[in-house]
Amino acid sequence: MKRAMTEEAKTARAKEILDTAERLFLESGYRDLKMSHIAKAAGISNGLLFVYFKTKETLFLCLLWREYEKRLDFLEEHVRRKRPESFSDIQSLLLEELTLLLETNPLYIRLEALRAVILERGADTDTLCRMKKRLSERTDAWSLLLEESGVLSREEIMDIYCMESGIITGCYQQSLVSASVQNSLPSTELCMVQRDYRSDILNGMKCYLEGYRRRRNSPDSFSI
């Protein structure tokens, strides 16, 4: 395959690579997936693949960034269409969007669980800094929209956003059971260590938001 020369062609080629990586990741997971597998499936050389993405971690961080963009587009559009008037409105919006994410987008959940422990550690510095800057700008813009409703401050919104990320990562990691454990435990005991991460994430976020709401309404009841 010829090397893309124009910016439009380069953008299209990068999208093709990311689309290929997404498909292979959902089929085989992260650990066993090699850059050479992605290059072959995308019909390009290994060398050309590394021109676009310097490391495997960089490629998958860029893939996660696409999912961040989709989430923030959805949230911003929803807030512009119907401005929240109470914490309950924001609570309903966040849980509705999270439920949709859990039901339709396993890619996001699996990549977010890898982000801090694997992807950000191996990504090239320039790409990581650029993406963090862009993510900060996008989340600031979204939180500003919510802040204008007068319900929550931008700091409170970011606290909730960061906690959601922690709940997603923790619950998904908790649900993983290694092959050796699965092979060694009888089925009657295996069910005790296997977790439904979707239910755990949603229930964890519901509990957190309900606790957050109660604390805001009665801050003295949470004092130590």
Disulfide bonds with the S-S distance in Angstrom:
none
